[in-house]
Amino acid sequence: MKLSEWAHIAEVTGAVAIVASLIFVGLEVQENTRVNRLTMDRTIDQQSIALNLLIAESPDLADILVKGELDRDNLTPAEQARFDNYCLSRFGSYENIVGDYYAGFVADDEFQLWAKHFEFRFDKPGYRQFWIAHRNVYFESFRHWGDERYGIEAD
């Protein structure tokens, strides 16, 4: 065989190797994305579980939340502080979910479930009152997302 034939074979072999390596990298990226989404889903679940356990283990906090959900303004200053801190944590979790969704780390079906959970809270007057009073502590993209659900005009 001539040297030019060997060069052609090497060129074809190199091209095949490049294509194969690109396919491998693509598969690795897909797997990494899947693992990241699973990890994110578990992290979101753990945040929610921790907040739910806090309520379950604290009857006085549960009472404050029940009263605060109906009308935040009817809480004492100390109760309002506890209600607001709970809301800051809960809505902070939602903010993370929304941000992670738009970054591609949360799957559509998982996000739709969390969005319904979020909107369930927004239907309660006390959470709406909290949102209006504290919405500016959240990132602009989350404020916009939340305002759309509450029908609140942006500042």
C-alpha positions in Angstrom: 0.0 0.0 0.0 1.1 3.5 -0.7 1.7 6.1 1.9 -1.2 8.2 0.6 -3.6 5.2 1.1 -2.4 4.8 4.6 -3.0 8.5 5.2 -6.5 8.2 3.8 -7.3 5.2 6.1 -5.9 7.1 9.1 -8.0 10.1 8.2 -11.2 8.0 8.0 -10.3 6.2 11.2 -9.7 9.5 13.0 -13.0 10.9 11.8 -14.8 7.8 13.1 -13.1 8.1 16.4 -14.1 11.8 16.7 -17.8 10.9 15.9 -17.7 8.0 18.4 -16.2 10.3 21.1 -18.9 13.0 20.5 -21.6 10.4 20.8 -20.0 9.2 24.1 -19.8 12.7 25.4 -23.4 13.3 24.5 -24.5 10.2 26.4 -22.5 11.2 29.4 -24.1 14.7 29.4 -27.6 13.1 29.2 -26.7 10.9 32.2 -25.3 13.7 34.2 -28.4 15.8 33.5 -30.6 13.0 34.7 -28.6 12.5 37.9 -28.6 16.2 38.6 -32.4 16.3 38.2 -32.8 13.4 40.5 -30.6 15.0 43.1 -32.5 18.3 42.7 -35.8 16.5 43.1 -34.6 14.9 46.4 -33.2 18.2 47.7 -36.6 19.9 47.0 -38.4 17.0 48.7 -36.1 17.2 51.8 -36.7 21.0 52.1 -40.5 20.5 52.0 -40.4 17.5 54.5 -38.3 19.6 56.9 -40.8 22.4 56.9 -43.8 20.0 57.2 -42.1 18.2 60.2 -41.5 21.5 61.9 -45.2 22.2 61.7 -46.2 18.7 62.8 -43.9 18.8 65.8 -44.9 22.3 67.0 -48.6 22.7 67.8 -48.2 26.4 68.6 -46.7 27.0 65.2 -49.5 25.0 63.6 -52.0 27.3 65.3 -50.2 30.4 64.2 -50.1 29.1 60.6 -53.9 28.3 60.6 -54.6 31.8 61.9 -52.1 33.5 59.7 -53.4 31.7 56.5 -56.8 33.3 57.2 -55.5 36.8 58.0 -51.9 37.6 58.7 -53.0 41.0 60.2 -54.9 39.2 63.1 -51.7 37.8 64.5 -49.8 39.3 67.4 -46.4 40.8 66.5 -44.6 37.7 67.8 -47.0 35.3 65.9 -46.6 37.4 62.8 -42.8 37.2 63.1 -43.1 33.4 63.3 -45.6 33.2 60.4 -43.4 35.5 58.3 -40.3 33.5 58.9 -42.1 30.3 58.0 -43.3 32.0 54.8 -39.8 33.2 54.0 -38.5 29.6 54.2 -41.4 28.1 52.3 -41.4 30.8 49.6 -37.6 30.6 49.4 -38.0 26.9 48.6 -40.4 27.8 45.9 -38.0 30.4 44.6 -35.3 27.8 44.3 -37.7 25.4 42.5 -38.7 28.1 40.0 -35.1 29.1 39.4 -34.0 25.5 39.1 -36.8 24.8 36.6 -35.8 27.7 34.4 -32.2 26.5 34.6 -33.3 23.1 33.3 -32.7 21.1 36.6 -36.3 20.4 37.4 -38.5 18.3 35.0 -41.7 19.7 33.7 -44.0 17.3 35.5 -42.2 17.8 38.8 -42.4 21.6 38.3 -46.1 21.5 37.6 -46.8 19.7 40.8 -44.8 22.3 42.8 -46.5 25.1 40.9 -49.9 23.7 42.1 -48.6 23.5 45.6 -47.4 27.1 45.4 -50.7 28.3 44.0 -52.6 26.4 46.7 -50.8 28.6 49.2 -51.4 31.7 47.2 -55.2 31.1 47.4 -55.0 31.7 51.2 -55.4 35.4 52.2 -52.6 35.4 54.8 -50.0 34.2 52.2 -51.1 36.9 49.8 -50.7 39.5 52.6 -47.2 38.1 53.3 -46.3 38.2 49.6 -47.4 41.8 49.2 -45.4 42.8 52.3 -42.3 40.8 51.5 -42.2 40.1 47.8 -39.2 42.4 47.3 -36.8 40.1 49.2 -37.0 37.6 46.3 -35.3 37.5 43.0 -37.0 39.5 40.2 -37.8 36.5 38.1 -39.5 34.8 41.1 -41.4 38.0 42.0 -42.6 38.2 38.4 -43.7 34.5 38.5 -45.5 35.0 41.8 -47.1 38.3 40.9 -48.6 36.6 37.8 -50.2 34.0 40.1 -51.6 36.6 42.4 -52.6 39.0 39.7 -50.4 41.7 41.2 -49.1 44.5 39.0 -45.3 44.8 39.1 -43.8 47.9 40.7 
